[in-house]
């Protein structure tokens, strides 16, 4: 019975990770297209913000699949960002 739970959890996590990766790919593509158009209107900024929010959604989904802390991920990313910017 315990092995069955482990297999079910593995399959669930695998499917969740696949969904997250596909979602990330799609949203990054949309964000890239919107940015490459070079428009800086309020409508395009709203879309960019929406797509970026969707990227965070799928990043959270990936964290859930791997039992990672979204907060830890964000802190590590900000550390990297600060090293390059400041």
N, C-alpha and C positions, 0 to 999 in steps of 0.2 A: 504493500500500500504506500509506503514512504517513497519507494522508487517511482511509483506512478505519479506522485505529487511532484517529484523532482523533474521528471520528464515533461509533465504538463507545464511546469513553471519555465523550464528551458524553452519549450516551444513557444510559450506566450512571450517570453523575453525576446526570442529570436524574431518573432513576427512583429513585436513592438519596435525593435531596432530597425527592421526593414522598412516599416512604415515611417519611422522618424527620418531615416536616410532619404527615402523618396520624397518626403515632405520638405526636408531641408533643401534638396536639390531643386525642387520646383520653385520654392520661395526665393532661393538665392538667384535663380534664373530670372524670375520676375523682377526682383530688386535690381539686378544687373541691367536688364532691358530698360527699366524706368530711368536708371541713372545714366545710361549711355545715351539716351535721347537728349540729355542736357537740359531738360525743362526744369524750371524752378518756379512753378506756379503753386498756388495753394493746393490745387487738386493733385498735382504730382507729388507734393510733399505728404499729403494725406495717404496716398497709395504707398509711398516709400515707408511711412511709419507703420501702415497696416502690414506690409510684407515683412518688415523687420520684427514686428510683434509675432507674426506667424513663425519666423525663424526661431524666436525664443520659445514658442510653444513646442516646436519639434525638438529643440535642444533639451527642453524639460522632459519630453517623452523619452529621449535617448538616455537621460540621467535615470529615469525611472526603470528603464530596461536593464540598466547596469547597477542599480542601487547606489548611484553617485549622488552627491549633494550638489544641487544647482548653485547654492550659495558658495561652496568651495570652488566650483568651476568659475563662477563670476569673479571671485577674489583673485584666483590665479590669472585669469585673463586681464584683469585690471593691473595686476603687478607687471605683466608683460607689456601692456600698453604704456604704463608710466615709464618703463625703462627706455622705450623708444622715443617717447615724446619729451620727457624732461631731462 
